[in-house]
């Protein structure tokens, strides 16, 4: 929600000063703008901030990349934010693990807004995983570790520790 948007703002190098609120029971983020009605929804606001910062490459360069970024942002909002049970979490990690098998980032070989928001959305999940679970979802662990070390992304969030030697060998 609002906390993530503040992190994103800082990562994008935007001046502080945006006012964020939440709306309704689902606590949907809202951005108050000086001119006209506010913007509503994590994806909408995040995309707006990226454009404001003139970092449109974070939304993808080709039509296909743009679609994939949108797809994962949607997944983030509907599945990750909507899921609360252990079972939901397991399915999300399994989905991501399969998707990331042959990819560095969610949209393939480019770092995008999808990676940033998925990282923020999954941080609380990854913090609680056991070593065994991290190894079970190796591709997610590799991706997450990569994103948390991406310049400017982690900020004040805790560093999630992965056991290095196992993550990068093919012998399992």
C-alpha positions as CSV (number, residue, x, y, z in Angstrom):
1,X,0.0,0.0,0.0
2,X,1.1,3.6,0.8
3,X,4.4,2.4,2.4
4,X,5.4,0.7,-0.8
5,X,4.5,3.7,-2.9
6,X,6.7,5.8,-0.7
7,X,9.6,3.3,-1.2
8,X,9.0,3.3,-4.9
9,X,9.0,7.1,-5.0
10,X,12.4,7.2,-3.3
11,X,13.7,4.5,-5.6
12,X,12.6,6.5,-8.6
13,X,14.3,9.6,-7.2
14,X,11.0,11.6,-7.0
15,X,10.7,14.4,-4.5
16,X,8.7,13.6,-1.5
17,X,5.4,15.3,-0.9
18,X,2.9,13.0,-2.5
19,X,0.0,12.4,-0.1
20,X,-1.1,8.8,0.1
21,X,-4.2,7.5,1.8
22,X,-6.2,4.3,1.7
23,X,-9.8,3.7,0.8
24,X,-12.4,1.1,1.9
25,X,-12.0,-2.1,3.8
26,X,-9.5,-3.5,1.3
27,X,-7.3,-0.5,2.0
28,X,-6.8,0.4,-1.6
29,X,-4.0,3.0,-1.9
30,X,-5.1,6.5,-3.0
31,X,-2.8,9.3,-4.2
32,X,-4.2,12.8,-3.6
33,X,-3.3,15.1,-6.5
34,X,-3.4,18.9,-6.4
35,X,-5.4,19.0,-9.6
36,X,-8.6,17.0,-9.7
37,X,-9.6,13.7,-8.3
38,X,-7.0,11.4,-6.7
39,X,-5.6,8.3,-8.3
40,X,-6.7,5.0,-6.9
41,X,-5.0,1.6,-6.9
42,X,-1.5,0.3,-6.5
43,X,-0.9,-0.4,-10.2
44,X,-2.3,2.9,-11.4
45,X,-0.4,5.0,-8.9
46,X,2.9,3.1,-9.4
47,X,2.7,3.4,-13.2
48,X,1.9,7.1,-12.7
49,X,5.0,7.6,-10.5
50,X,7.2,5.8,-13.0
51,X,6.0,8.1,-15.8
52,X,6.5,11.1,-13.6
53,X,10.1,10.0,-13.0
54,X,10.5,9.6,-16.8
55,X,11.6,6.0,-16.2
56,X,9.1,4.5,-18.7
57,X,11.5,1.6,-19.4
58,X,10.4,0.2,-16.0
59,X,7.0,-0.5,-17.7
60,X,8.6,-2.5,-20.5
61,X,9.9,-1.4,-23.9
62,X,8.1,-3.7,-26.3
63,X,4.3,-4.2,-26.5
64,X,4.9,-7.8,-25.2
65,X,7.1,-6.6,-22.3
66,X,4.5,-4.0,-21.3
67,X,1.8,-6.7,-21.3
68,X,3.9,-9.0,-19.2
69,X,4.6,-6.2,-16.7
70,X,0.9,-5.4,-16.5
71,X,0.1,-9.1,-16.0
72,X,2.5,-9.4,-13.1
73,X,1.3,-6.2,-11.5
74,X,-2.2,-7.5,-11.8
75,X,-1.1,-10.8,-10.3
76,X,0.5,-8.9,-7.4
77,X,-2.7,-7.0,-6.7
78,X,-5.2,-9.8,-7.1
79,X,-3.2,-12.9,-5.9
80,X,-0.5,-11.7,-3.6
81,X,-2.5,-9.0,-1.9
82,X,-5.6,-11.1,-2.0
83,X,-4.1,-14.3,-0.7
84,X,-3.7,-14.8,3.0
85,X,-3.7,-18.5,3.8
86,X,-0.6,-20.7,3.8
87,X,-2.1,-22.5,0.8
88,X,-2.4,-19.3,-1.2
89,X,1.2,-18.4,-0.4
90,X,2.4,-21.9,-1.5
91,X,0.5,-21.6,-4.8
92,X,2.0,-18.1,-5.4
93,X,5.5,-19.3,-4.7
94,X,5.0,-22.3,-7.0
95,X,3.7,-20.1,-9.8
96,X,6.6,-17.8,-9.5
97,X,9.1,-20.6,-9.2
98,X,7.9,-22.1,-12.5
99,X,7.8,-18.7,-14.3
100,X,11.3,-17.7,-13.2
101,X,12.9,-21.0,-14.2
102,X,14.5,-19.5,-17.3
103,X,14.3,-15.8,-16.5
104,X,16.4,-13.3,-14.6
105,X,13.4,-11.0,-14.1
106,X,9.6,-11.4,-14.2
107,X,9.5,-9.8,-17.7
108,X,12.4,-11.8,-19.0
109,X,15.8,-10.1,-19.1
110,X,14.8,-6.6,-18.1
111,X,14.3,-5.2,-14.6
112,X,10.8,-3.6,-14.4
113,X,8.2,-2.2,-12.0
114,X,6.8,-5.8,-11.8
115,X,10.0,-6.9,-10.0
116,X,9.9,-4.0,-7.7
117,X,6.3,-4.3,-6.6
118,X,6.5,-8.1,-6.4
119,X,9.6,-7.8,-4.2
120,X,7.8,-5.4,-1.9
121,X,4.7,-7.6,-1.9
122,X,6.6,-10.8,-1.1
123,X,9.1,-9.4,1.4
124,X,7.1,-10.4,4.5
125,X,6.6,-13.9,3.0
126,X,10.3,-14.5,2.2
127,X,11.4,-13.3,5.7
128,X,9.4,-16.1,7.2
129,X,10.5,-19.0,4.9
130,X,12.6,-21.7,6.4
131,X,15.9,-22.7,4.7
132,X,14.1,-25.8,3.3
133,X,11.3,-23.7,1.8
134,X,13.8,-21.3,0.2
135,X,15.5,-24.3,-1.4
136,X,12.2,-25.7,-2.5
137,X,11.5,-22.4,-4.4
138,X,15.1,-22.0,-5.7
139,X,14.1,-19.8,-8.7
140,X,12.1,-17.4,-6.5
141,X,14.9,-17.3,-3.9
142,X,17.5,-16.5,-6.7
143,X,15.2,-13.8,-8.1
144,X,14.4,-12.3,-4.7
145,X,18.0,-12.2,-3.7
146,X,18.9,-10.5,-7.0
147,X,16.2,-7.9,-6.6
148,X,17.0,-7.1,-2.9
149,X,20.5,-6.3,-4.0
150,X,19.4,-4.1,-7.0
151,X,20.5,-0.5,-6.2
152,X,17.9,1.4,-4.3
153,X,15.3,-1.3,-4.0
154,X,15.6,-2.7,-0.5
155,X,15.9,0.6,1.4
156,X,15.0,0.0,5.1
157,X,13.5,-3.4,4.6
158,X,15.4,-6.3,6.2
159,X,17.9,-8.2,4.2
160,X,16.7,-11.8,3.6
161,X,19.5,-14.2,4.0
162,X,19.9,-17.1,1.5
163,X,22.6,-19.8,1.8
164,X,24.8,-18.9,-1.1
165,X,26.5,-22.1,-2.0
166,X,23.3,-24.1,-2.7
167,X,21.5,-21.4,-4.6
168,X,23.9,-21.2,-7.5
169,X,24.9,-24.8,-8.1
170,X,23.0,-27.2,-10.3
171,X,23.6,-30.1,-8.0
172,X,20.6,-30.7,-6.0
